[in-house]
Structures are given as structure tokens and as C-alpha cells.
Amino acid sequence: MDFDLSEEQRLLKESIDGLLTDAYDFDARKKYMKEKGGWSKALWGKLAEQGLLGLPFAETDGGFGAGAVETMIVMEALGKALVVEPYLATVVVAGGFLRHGGSAEQKAKYIPGIIDGSKTFGFAQLEKNSRYDLFDVVTTAKKKGSGWVIDGEKFVVLNGENADTLIVTARTKGGQRDKTGIGVFLVPADAKGVTRKGYPTQDGLHAADITFTNVEVGADAAIGDPENGLPLIERVADEARTALCAEAVGAMDQSLKDTVEYIKTRKQFGVAIGSFQSLQHRAADMFVALEQARSMSMFATMASDFSDAKERSSAVAAAKVQVGKSLKFVGQQSIQLHGGIGMTMEAKIGHYFKRLTMIENTLGDTDYHLRRVSEGGGLLA
């Protein structure tokens, strides 16, 4: 199996690495977090100018027709730089729904705004009692004429505070945990009846709790089949999990580099602490954990091309398990090797650990995905 990047993929990697190296050091990140909405509109514009927001979309929709490997490259770079801009919520998740389930009219209406950076999205899925089960939906969408009326509450909607459009899962029929009767709807964030309560999350991103009260949308708001949207939701969620795995690999990679550099320069008893064999062993164990996560991230990325949905889902779950184990180990060891300074807001390493912890708990934690692997008959080394 060939793991080498193509010439175009290498150029993509060099392009985004160069952009973020120039525009996204730790001080710049702290400045961007203070801007309205918690991220930089100017940097978002630069991502659009370089074509990074249009990567996964078909050329017929104005994009570049790139695949999962290109998304992996971008997400790794974003993870290394601790980028707070809503690439996951807008390009990966919203873009995934439009690419896989959107009508020609929906694609024409929404994709150009994603590509040029003028519009962002939020995925309103998590509910009060749903935990990680995508099919556990209480929010309702009831027919009214040719359109729909949406009522319910969603929580921790990434970029929900700033999004122009919300992608909302809602139940069109059946009970709370039925796997049928779930639809996906495009809802303008400023629609009458939409109330948003925004807040920063532990990792520096922004989210919102959102209430929908008699929110009316047209028939054209439904993405795909409004009574059988779960397969679409699961596919897009797995693509988002794969992207998160790549982001985690990028964050772990930089955490390890920063930690190794720190123990080479931090002196105790008159010598660099990196000269102590026990700390060298810890750094070696961190490297092993990182490479295990990198391998499984690549596996999940390649699994996006699997024709069997169950096989694809099991591969992504297995990757999320290994990445979850690795990021916890690498993150904790990074903090320990830095000592007390690693716990301060001024130290970048602590921010990596916060982001890694949030990734582990997004769209299913390690235990949840271990159960998915077990139920699916998959194997983990």
C-alpha cells in the first residue's frame, strides 16, 4: 500500500504549512480568539484565497474535487497550529451534507458561499439526553403545508454562535430512539424562533446552545429524505471523525516536538533534563503512540473509499479508539514533562492538551467507539 503523497498533495501540504507558519503563531492565535466570534475573518479569507475552503467540492460546484487525503493534510496542519477557525463545522460537516445529500438547487445556493469564505455553518445535532447516539433525537419537524415547523433544543453547536446557516437534525416521525423518521434541515441562523446562547469552549473554540421555537422553513430546507436521514448523518459524522483524527495527529505531532525541545533546554542539577534516560524513554513512548495514531488516521482516511458502509464505519471507530488512547497519553506526558509551567495559560502545550481532550469527546469518546468496534466485529491490534 502506497502511503506517499502525490506531487499535488505535497504542494498542498507545503502551501497550508507555509500559510499557517507565517500567520498563526501562538500570539496570533490569542489575538484571533479575542476577535468578534472568537476567530479571524481575515485568516478565513486567506484560506478561501488559497482554495482550501473549496477542496472537497466537485469541480462542477466550483470546487477542486479533492478527496479524503487532502482533507487529512489540511486537518493535520490545522491541528499543528491550533487553528480556531470553523473549518470542521463548515467545510467538512456542512460541506459533507451538501455533497452527499444536497439537491442541485441546495448546492448552487450554499456551496459558493462556503468556497469564497462569505458563509459559515453549524451542525445542530447534540441534545440534552442523546449522548453520542446520532439517532437519539427529540427535536421535531412537523409538516405545515409544503414546509416544516421545527421545535426543540440543541447543545454545544460548534460555531453555532456565528454560523449563517444551521444544519439541524429533527424527528419527522417515530419515537426518540427510532432509527427511522429523522430528517436533516437547513435553517437560517437568523430565522424567527431561533435563539442562540454562545460561549467559549475549553479549547478556545466557540459553541452555542440553540432553541428552536416554531421555526418555519420551506420544503427546500430538507436535505435528502426527511424520513430516512440517519444514513446520511452517519456518513458525514464518520467523515468528521476522520478529520478529527487527522487534526489530533497534527496536534500530537507538535506537542511531541515542543516537549522534546523543552527537555533539551530545561536544566536541572546542572544538566538538561533530556539527558535523563527515564525521560528519553517517555519521549520514545510518546513517539510510538503518535505513530500508532497516525497509522490509524491514515486507515480511516483510506476507508472513506470503502463501498460497504458498515466496514467504513468500523474502520473509523477503530481509528477513533486508537487516536483517543494516543492523544490522552501524549497530552498527559507533555504536561508532565513540562512540569508546572505546562498548566499555565501562557504555555502553548496546555492548549494542545485541551484541544486534544475536546477532540476525544467529540462525536463519541474512546469507550463509545470501542463498543462500536466490538459490536461491528472489528479488530484492534
DRENDO-1510 file (C-alpha; in Angstrom, 1 decimal, always signed):
<recs>
REC; n; res; u; v; w
REC; 1; MET; +0.0; +0.0; +0.0 .
REC; 2; ASP; +1.4; +3.4; -1.1 .
REC; 3; PHE; +1.5; +6.0; +1.7 .
REC; 4; ASP; +3.5; +8.6; -0.2 .
REC; 5; LEU; +1.8; +11.8; -1.1 .
REC; 6; SER; +1.4; +12.8; -4.8 .
REC; 7; GLU; +3.1; +15.9; -6.2 .
REC; 8; GLU; -0.2; +17.8; -5.9 .
REC; 9; GLN; -0.7; +16.7; -2.3 .
REC; 10; ARG; +2.9; +17.7; -1.4 .
REC; 11; LEU; +2.3; +21.1; -2.8 .
REC; 12; LEU; -1.0; +21.4; -0.9 .
REC; 13; LYS; +0.9; +20.5; +2.3 .
REC; 14; GLU; +3.6; +23.0; +1.7 .
REC; 15; SER; +1.0; +25.6; +0.9 .
REC; 16; ILE; -1.0; +25.4; +4.1 .
REC; 17; ASP; +2.0; +24.8; +6.3 .
REC; 18; GLY; +3.6; +27.9; +4.9 .
REC; 19; LEU; +0.4; +30.0; +5.4 .
REC; 20; LEU; +0.0; +28.9; +9.0 .
REC; 21; THR; +3.7; +29.2; +9.8 .
REC; 22; ASP; +3.5; +32.9; +8.7 .
REC; 23; ALA; +0.1; +33.8; +10.1 .
REC; 24; TYR; -0.6; +31.5; +13.0 .
REC; 25; ASP; +1.9; +31.5; +15.8 .
REC; 26; PHE; +0.7; +31.3; +19.4 .
REC; 27; ASP; +0.5; +35.0; +19.9 .
REC; 28; ALA; -1.5; +35.4; +16.7 .
REC; 29; ARG; -3.9; +32.7; +17.9 .
REC; 30; LYS; -4.5; +34.5; +21.2 .
REC; 31; LYS; -5.2; +37.7; +19.2 .
REC; 32; TYR; -7.7; +35.9; +16.8 .
REC; 33; MET; -9.5; +34.4; +19.8 .
REC; 34; LYS; -10.3; +38.0; +21.0 .
REC; 35; GLU; -11.9; +39.0; +17.7 .
REC; 36; LYS; -15.7; +39.0; +17.4 .
REC; 37; GLY; -16.9; +35.4; +17.2 .
REC; 38; GLY; -13.6; +34.1; +18.5 .
REC; 39; TRP; -11.8; +33.6; +15.2 .
REC; 40; SER; -10.2; +35.6; +12.4 .
REC; 41; LYS; -12.2; +36.6; +9.4 .
REC; 42; ALA; -9.0; +37.8; +7.7 .
REC; 43; LEU; -7.4; +34.4; +8.1 .
REC; 44; TRP; -10.6; +32.7; +6.9 .
REC; 45; GLY; -10.4; +34.8; +3.8 .
REC; 46; LYS; -6.8; +33.7; +3.2 .
REC; 47; LEU; -7.9; +30.1; +3.4 .
REC; 48; ALA; -10.5; +30.9; +0.8 .
REC; 49; GLU; -8.0; +32.7; -1.4 .
REC; 50; GLN; -5.8; +29.6; -1.4 .
REC; 51; GLY; -8.7; +27.4; -2.4 .
REC; 52; LEU; -8.7; +25.4; +0.9 .
REC; 53; LEU; -12.4; +26.0; +1.6 .
REC; 54; GLY; -13.3; +24.6; -1.8 .
REC; 55; LEU; -11.1; +21.5; -1.7 .
REC; 56; PRO; -13.7; +18.7; -1.2 .
REC; 57; PHE; -16.3; +20.1; -3.6 .
REC; 58; ALA; -16.8; +18.8; -7.1 .
REC; 59; GLU; -15.4; +21.0; -9.9 .
REC; 60; THR; -19.0; +21.3; -11.2 .
REC; 61; ASP; -19.9; +23.0; -8.0 .
REC; 62; GLY; -16.9; +25.4; -8.1 .
REC; 63; GLY; -14.5; +23.3; -6.0 .
REC; 64; PHE; -11.4; +21.3; -6.7 .
REC; 65; GLY; -12.7; +17.7; -6.5 .
REC; 66; ALA; -10.2; +16.7; -3.8 .
REC; 67; GLY; -10.6; +13.7; -1.6 .
REC; 68; ALA; -10.2; +12.4; +1.9 .
REC; 69; VAL; -6.4; +12.5; +1.8 .
REC; 70; GLU; -6.4; +16.2; +1.0 .
REC; 71; THR; -8.8; +16.8; +3.9 .
REC; 72; MET; -6.4; +14.8; +6.1 .
REC; 73; ILE; -3.5; +17.0; +5.1 .
REC; 74; VAL; -5.4; +20.2; +5.8 .
REC; 75; MET; -6.7; +19.0; +9.2 .
REC; 76; GLU; -3.2; +17.9; +10.3 .
REC; 77; ALA; -1.9; +21.3; +9.6 .
REC; 78; LEU; -4.8; +23.0; +11.4 .
REC; 79; GLY; -4.1; +20.7; +14.4 .
REC; 80; LYS; -0.4; +21.6; +14.5 .
REC; 81; ALA; -1.3; +25.3; +14.5 .
REC; 82; LEU; -4.2; +25.0; +16.9 .
REC; 83; VAL; -6.4; +26.8; +14.4 .
REC; 84; VAL; -9.8; +28.0; +15.9 .
REC; 85; GLU; -11.5; +28.9; +12.6 .
REC; 86; PRO; -14.6; +26.8; +11.8 .
REC; 87; TYR; -13.1; +24.5; +9.0 .
REC; 88; LEU; -14.6; +21.3; +10.5 .
REC; 89; ALA; -18.1; +22.7; +11.1 .
REC; 90; THR; -18.3; +24.5; +7.7 .
REC; 91; VAL; -16.2; +22.6; +5.1 .
REC; 92; VAL; -16.1; +19.1; +6.5 .
REC; 93; VAL; -19.5; +18.7; +8.1 .
REC; 94; ALA; -21.8; +21.2; +6.3 .
REC; 95; GLY; -19.9; +20.5; +3.1 .
REC; 96; GLY; -20.3; +16.8; +3.6 .
REC; 97; PHE; -24.1; +17.1; +3.9 .
REC; 98; LEU; -24.3; +19.2; +0.8 .
REC; 99; ARG; -22.0; +17.0; -1.2 .
REC; 100; HIS; -23.6; +13.7; -0.3 .
REC; 101; GLY; -27.3; +14.7; +0.2 .
REC; 102; GLY; -27.9; +18.1; -1.2 .
REC; 103; SER; -30.0; +18.8; -4.3 .
REC; 104; ALA; -28.7; +20.7; -7.2 .
REC; 105; GLU; -30.5; +23.8; -6.0 .
REC; 106; GLN; -29.1; +23.5; -2.5 .
REC; 107; LYS; -25.6; +23.0; -3.8 .
REC; 108; ALA; -25.9; +26.1; -6.0 .
REC; 109; LYS; -27.3; +28.1; -3.2 .
REC; 110; TYR; -24.9; +27.2; -0.4 .
REC; 111; ILE; -21.6; +25.9; -1.7 .
REC; 112; PRO; -20.4; +29.1; -3.4 .
REC; 113; GLY; -20.6; +30.9; +0.0 .
REC; 114; ILE; -18.5; +28.2; +1.7 .
REC; 115; ILE; -15.9; +28.3; -1.1 .
REC; 116; ASP; -15.5; +32.1; -1.1 .
REC; 117; GLY; -15.5; +32.3; +2.7 .
REC; 118; SER; -18.6; +34.5; +3.0 .
REC; 119; LYS; -20.7; +31.9; +4.8 .
REC; 120; THR; -20.1; +29.6; +7.7 .
REC; 121; PHE; -22.3; +26.8; +9.2 .
REC; 122; GLY; -23.0; +24.9; +12.4 .
REC; 123; PHE; -24.2; +21.4; +12.9 .
REC; 124; ALA; -27.0; +21.3; +15.5 .
REC; 125; GLN; -27.2; +17.6; +16.5 .
REC; 126; LEU; -26.4; +17.1; +20.2 .
REC; 127; GLU; -29.4; +17.0; +22.6 .
REC; 128; LYS; -29.7; +17.0; +26.3 .
REC; 129; ASN; -30.0; +13.2; +26.7 .
REC; 130; SER; -28.6; +11.9; +23.4 .
REC; 131; ARG; -25.0; +11.4; +24.5 .
REC; 132; TYR; -23.2; +10.2; +21.3 .
REC; 133; ASP; -26.1; +8.4; +19.7 .
REC; 134; LEU; -26.9; +10.2; +16.4 .
REC; 135; PHE; -30.4; +8.6; +16.2 .
REC; 136; ASP; -31.5; +9.9; +19.7 .
REC; 137; VAL; -33.5; +12.9; +18.5 .
REC; 138; VAL; -36.3; +14.7; +20.4 .
REC; 139; THR; -36.3; +17.9; +18.3 .
REC; 140; THR; -39.3; +17.7; +15.9 .
REC; 141; ALA; -40.0; +18.8; +12.4 .
REC; 142; LYS; -43.7; +18.8; +11.6 .
REC; 143; LYS; -45.3; +19.3; +8.2 .
REC; 144; LYS; -47.1; +22.6; +7.6 .
REC; 145; GLY; -48.3; +22.9; +4.1 .
REC; 146; SER; -45.4; +22.1; +1.9 .
REC; 147; GLY; -42.8; +23.2; +4.5 .
REC; 148; TRP; -41.8; +22.3; +8.1 .
REC; 149; VAL; -42.1; +23.7; +11.6 .
REC; 150; ILE; -39.1; +22.8; +13.8 .
REC; 151; ASP; -39.2; +22.8; +17.6 .
REC; 152; GLY; -36.5; +21.7; +20.1 .
REC; 153; GLU; -33.2; +22.3; +21.7 .
REC; 154; LYS; -29.6; +21.6; +20.6 .
REC; 155; PHE; -26.5; +21.9; +22.7 .
REC; 156; VAL; -22.8; +22.6; +22.1 .
REC; 157; VAL; -23.2; +23.5; +18.5 .
REC; 158; LEU; -19.7; +24.3; +17.2 .
REC; 159; ASN; -19.7; +27.7; +15.5 .
REC; 160; GLY; -23.3; +27.9; +16.4 .
REC; 161; GLU; -22.9; +31.4; +17.7 .
REC; 162; ASN; -21.5; +32.8; +14.4 .
REC; 163; ALA; -23.0; +30.5; +11.8 .
REC; 164; ASP; -25.0; +31.9; +9.0 .
REC; 165; THR; -26.9; +28.7; +8.5 .
REC; 166; LEU; -27.6; +25.8; +10.8 .
REC; 167; ILE; -27.8; +22.1; +9.8 .
REC; 168; VAL; -30.4; +20.7; +12.1 .
REC; 169; THR; -31.4; +17.0; +12.8 .
REC; 170; ALA; -35.0; +16.7; +13.7 .
REC; 171; ARG; -37.6; +13.9; +14.1 .
REC; 172; THR; -40.3; +13.8; +11.5 .
REC; 173; LYS; -42.0; +10.6; +12.8 .
REC; 174; GLY; -41.5; +7.9; +15.4 .
REC; 175; GLY; -40.1; +7.8; +18.9 .
REC; 176; GLN; -37.0; +9.3; +20.5 .
REC; 177; ARG; -34.6; +6.5; +19.7 .
REC; 178; ASP; -36.1; +5.2; +16.4 .
REC; 179; LYS; -33.5; +4.9; +13.7 .
REC; 180; THR; -36.0; +6.0; +11.0 .
REC; 181; GLY; -38.0; +9.2; +10.9 .
REC; 182; ILE; -35.1; +11.5; +11.2 .
REC; 183; GLY; -34.5; +14.4; +8.8 .
REC; 184; VAL; -31.8; +17.0; +8.2 .
REC; 185; PHE; -32.8; +20.6; +7.6 .
REC; 186; LEU; -31.1; +23.8; +6.5 .
REC; 187; VAL; -32.2; +26.6; +8.9 .
REC; 188; PRO; -31.1; +30.2; +8.6 .
REC; 189; ALA; -29.5; +31.2; +11.9 .
REC; 190; ASP; -31.5; +34.4; +11.9 .
REC; 191; ALA; -34.8; +32.8; +11.3 .
REC; 192; LYS; -37.7; +33.8; +13.5 .
REC; 193; GLY; -37.9; +31.5; +16.6 .
REC; 194; VAL; -34.1; +30.7; +16.7 .
REC; 195; THR; -32.5; +31.7; +19.9 .
REC; 196; ARG; -28.7; +31.2; +20.4 .
REC; 197; LYS; -26.6; +31.4; +23.6 .
REC; 198; GLY; -23.0; +31.4; +22.7 .
REC; 199; TYR; -19.9; +30.7; +24.8 .
REC; 200; PRO; -16.3; +29.7; +24.5 .
REC; 201; THR; -15.3; +26.1; +25.0 .
REC; 202; GLN; -12.4; +24.8; +26.9 .
REC; 203; ASP; -10.2; +24.5; +23.8 .
REC; 204; GLY; -10.6; +28.1; +22.7 .
REC; 205; LEU; -13.3; +27.4; +20.1 .
REC; 206; HIS; -16.9; +28.8; +20.3 .
REC; 207; ALA; -20.2; +26.9; +20.5 .
REC; 208; ALA; -23.8; +27.7; +21.3 .
REC; 209; ASP; -26.9; +26.2; +22.9 .
REC; 210; ILE; -29.8; +26.8; +20.4 .
REC; 211; THR; -33.5; +26.7; +20.9 .
REC; 212; PHE; -35.9; +26.3; +18.0 .
REC; 213; THR; -39.5; +27.6; +18.7 .
REC; 214; ASN; -42.0; +27.2; +15.9 .
REC; 215; VAL; -39.3; +27.8; +13.3 .
REC; 216; GLU; -40.8; +27.6; +9.9 .
REC; 217; VAL; -38.7; +26.5; +6.9 .
REC; 218; GLY; -39.7; +25.7; +3.3 .
REC; 219; ALA; -39.9; +22.3; +1.6 .
REC; 220; ASP; -36.4; +23.0; +0.1 .
REC; 221; ALA; -34.9; +23.1; +3.6 .
REC; 222; ALA; -34.8; +19.3; +3.8 .
REC; 223; ILE; -31.5; +17.6; +2.8 .
REC; 224; GLY; -32.2; +14.3; +1.2 .
REC; 225; ASP; -35.1; +12.1; +2.5 .
REC; 226; PRO; -36.7; +13.8; +5.6 .
REC; 227; GLU; -37.9; +10.4; +6.9 .
REC; 228; ASN; -34.6; +8.5; +6.4 .
REC; 229; GLY; -31.8; +10.9; +7.1 .
REC; 230; LEU; -29.8; +8.7; +9.5 .
REC; 231; PRO; -27.5; +7.0; +6.9 .
REC; 232; LEU; -26.5; +10.5; +5.6 .
REC; 233; ILE; -25.9; +11.7; +9.2 .
REC; 234; GLU; -23.8; +8.7; +10.0 .
REC; 235; ARG; -21.7; +9.1; +6.8 .
REC; 236; VAL; -21.0; +12.7; +7.4 .
REC; 237; ALA; -20.3; +12.1; +11.1 .
REC; 238; ASP; -17.7; +9.4; +10.2 .
REC; 239; GLU; -16.0; +11.9; +7.8 .
REC; 240; ALA; -15.9; +14.4; +10.6 .
REC; 241; ARG; -14.5; +11.8; +13.0 .
REC; 242; THR; -11.8; +11.0; +10.4 .
REC; 243; ALA; -11.0; +14.7; +10.0 .
REC; 244; LEU; -10.8; +15.0; +13.8 .
REC; 245; CYS; -8.3; +12.1; +13.9 .
REC; 246; ALA; -6.1; +13.9; +11.5 .
REC; 247; GLU; -6.3; +17.1; +13.5 .
REC; 248; ALA; -5.4; +15.2; +16.6 .
REC; 249; VAL; -2.3; +13.7; +14.9 .
REC; 250; GLY; -1.2; +17.2; +13.9 .
REC; 251; ALA; -1.7; +18.4; +17.5 .
REC; 252; MET; +0.1; +15.4; +18.9 .
REC; 253; ASP; +3.0; +15.8; +16.5 .
REC; 254; GLN; +3.6; +19.4; +17.5 .
REC; 255; SER; +3.1; +18.6; +21.2 .
REC; 256; LEU; +5.9; +15.9; +21.0 .
REC; 257; LYS; +8.2; +18.3; +19.1 .
REC; 258; ASP; +7.7; +21.1; +21.6 .
REC; 259; THR; +8.1; +18.7; +24.5 .
REC; 260; VAL; +11.4; +17.2; +23.2 .
REC; 261; GLU; +12.7; +20.7; +22.6 .
REC; 262; TYR; +11.8; +21.7; +26.1 .
REC; 263; ILE; +13.5; +18.8; +27.8 .
REC; 264; LYS; +16.6; +19.5; +25.7 .
REC; 265; THR; +16.9; +23.0; +27.1 .
REC; 266; ARG; +15.4; +22.8; +30.6 .
REC; 267; LYS; +18.2; +22.2; +33.1 .
REC; 268; GLN; +18.1; +20.6; +36.5 .
REC; 269; PHE; +21.2; +19.6; +38.6 .
REC; 270; GLY; +23.3; +21.4; +36.1 .
REC; 271; VAL; +22.3; +19.3; +33.0 .
REC; 272; ALA; +19.4; +19.2; +30.5 .
REC; 273; ILE; +16.7; +17.0; +31.8 .
REC; 274; GLY; +16.5; +15.4; +28.4 .
REC; 275; SER; +19.8; +13.7; +29.2 .
REC; 276; PHE; +18.0; +11.6; +31.9 .
REC; 277; GLN; +17.3; +8.1; +30.4 .
REC; 278; SER; +13.9; +7.8; +32.0 .
REC; 279; LEU; +12.7; +11.0; +30.3 .
REC; 280; GLN; +14.1; +9.8; +27.0 .
REC; 281; HIS; +12.0; +6.6; +27.4 .
REC; 282; ARG; +8.9; +8.7; +28.0 .
REC; 283; ALA; +9.6; +10.7; +24.8 .
REC; 284; ALA; +10.1; +7.4; +22.9 .
REC; 285; ASP; +6.8; +6.1; +24.2 .
REC; 286; MET; +5.1; +9.3; +23.1 .
REC; 287; PHE; +6.6; +8.9; +19.6 .
REC; 288; VAL; +5.2; +5.3; +19.4 .
REC; 289; ALA; +1.8; +6.4; +20.5 .
REC; 290; LEU; +1.8; +9.2; +17.9 .
REC; 291; GLU; +2.8; +6.8; +15.1 .
REC; 292; GLN; +0.1; +4.4; +16.1 .
REC; 293; ALA; -2.4; +7.2; +15.9 .
REC; 294; ARG; -1.0; +8.4; +12.5 .
REC; 295; SER; -1.4; +4.9; +11.1 .
REC; 296; MET; -5.0; +4.6; +12.2 .
REC; 297; SER; -5.8; +8.1; +10.9 .
REC; 298; MET; -4.5; +7.1; +7.5 .
REC; 299; PHE; -6.5; +3.9; +7.7 .
REC; 300; ALA; -9.7; +5.8; +8.4 .
REC; 301; THR; -8.9; +8.2; +5.6 .
REC; 302; MET; -8.5; +5.3; +3.1 .
REC; 303; ALA; -11.7; +3.7; +4.5 .
REC; 304; SER; -13.7; +6.7; +3.1 .
REC; 305; ASP; -13.5; +4.9; -0.3 .
REC; 306; PHE; -14.9; +1.7; +1.1 .
REC; 307; SER; -18.2; +0.8; -0.6 .
REC; 308; ASP; -19.5; -1.1; +2.4 .
REC; 309; ALA; -21.0; +1.5; +4.9 .
REC; 310; LYS; -20.6; -0.9; +7.9 .
REC; 311; GLU; -16.9; -1.7; +7.0 .
REC; 312; ARG; -16.2; +2.0; +6.6 .
REC; 313; SER; -17.9; +2.8; +10.0 .
REC; 314; SER; -15.9; +0.1; +11.8 .
REC; 315; ALA; -12.7; +1.4; +10.4 .
REC; 316; VAL; -13.4; +5.0; +11.6 .
REC; 317; ALA; -14.5; +3.7; +15.0 .
REC; 318; ALA; -11.2; +1.8; +15.3 .
REC; 319; ALA; -9.2; +4.9; +14.4 .
REC; 320; LYS; -11.1; +7.0; +16.9 .
REC; 321; VAL; -10.3; +4.4; +19.6 .
REC; 322; GLN; -6.5; +4.4; +18.9 .
REC; 323; VAL; -6.3; +8.1; +18.4 .
REC; 324; GLY; -8.2; +8.6; +21.7 .
REC; 325; LYS; -5.8; +6.4; +23.6 .
REC; 326; SER; -2.8; +8.1; +22.0 .
REC; 327; LEU; -3.9; +11.7; +22.5 .
REC; 328; LYS; -4.5; +11.1; +26.1 .
REC; 329; PHE; -1.1; +9.6; +26.6 .
REC; 330; VAL; +0.8; +12.1; +24.6 .
REC; 331; GLY; -1.1; +15.0; +26.1 .
REC; 332; GLN; -0.6; +13.9; +29.7 .
REC; 333; GLN; +3.1; +13.1; +29.2 .
REC; 334; SER; +3.6; +16.5; +27.5 .
REC; 335; ILE; +2.2; +18.3; +30.6 .
REC; 336; GLN; +4.2; +16.1; +33.0 .
REC; 337; LEU; +7.5; +16.7; +31.2 .
REC; 338; HIS; +6.9; +20.4; +31.1 .
REC; 339; GLY; +6.1; +20.5; +34.8 .
REC; 340; GLY; +4.0; +23.2; +36.4 .
REC; 341; ILE; +4.5; +25.6; +33.5 .
REC; 342; GLY; +2.6; +23.3; +31.3 .
REC; 343; MET; -0.6; +24.0; +33.3 .
REC; 344; THR; -0.4; +27.8; +32.7 .
REC; 345; MET; -2.4; +29.7; +30.1 .
REC; 346; GLU; +0.8; +31.2; +28.9 .
REC; 347; ALA; +2.3; +27.9; +27.9 .
REC; 348; LYS; +1.1; +26.6; +24.5 .
REC; 349; ILE; +1.4; +22.9; +25.5 .
REC; 350; GLY; -1.5; +23.2; +27.8 .
REC; 351; HIS; -3.7; +24.5; +25.0 .
REC; 352; TYR; -2.8; +21.4; +22.8 .
REC; 353; PHE; -3.9; +19.2; +25.7 .
REC; 354; LYS; -7.2; +21.0; +26.0 .
REC; 355; ARG; -7.8; +20.7; +22.2 .
REC; 356; LEU; -6.9; +17.0; +22.2 .
REC; 357; THR; -9.2; +16.3; +25.2 .
REC; 358; MET; -12.1; +18.0; +23.3 .
REC; 359; ILE; -11.4; +16.0; +20.2 .
REC; 360; GLU; -11.5; +12.8; +22.2 .
REC; 361; ASN; -15.0; +13.7; +23.4 .
REC; 362; THR; -16.4; +15.0; +20.0 .
REC; 363; LEU; -18.7; +12.7; +18.1 .
REC; 364; GLY; -18.0; +9.8; +20.5 .
REC; 365; ASP; -15.3; +9.2; +23.1 .
REC; 366; THR; -12.9; +6.2; +23.2 .
REC; 367; ASP; -15.3; +3.9; +25.2 .
REC; 368; TYR; -18.2; +4.7; +22.8 .
REC; 369; HIS; -16.2; +3.8; +19.7 .
REC; 370; LEU; -14.6; +0.7; +21.4 .
REC; 371; ARG; -18.2; -0.5; +21.8 .
REC; 372; ARG; -18.9; +0.3; +18.1 .
REC; 373; VAL; -15.9; -1.8; +17.1 .
REC; 374; SER; -16.9; -4.6; +19.3 .
REC; 375; GLU; -20.5; -4.7; +18.1 .
REC; 376; GLY; -19.3; -4.4; +14.5 .
REC; 377; GLY; -16.9; -7.4; +14.8 .
REC; 378; GLY; -13.9; -5.3; +14.1 .
REC; 379; LEU; -10.4; -6.0; +15.5 .
REC; 380; LEU; -8.0; -3.7; +17.2 .
REC; 381; ALA; -4.3; -4.5; +17.5 .
</recs>
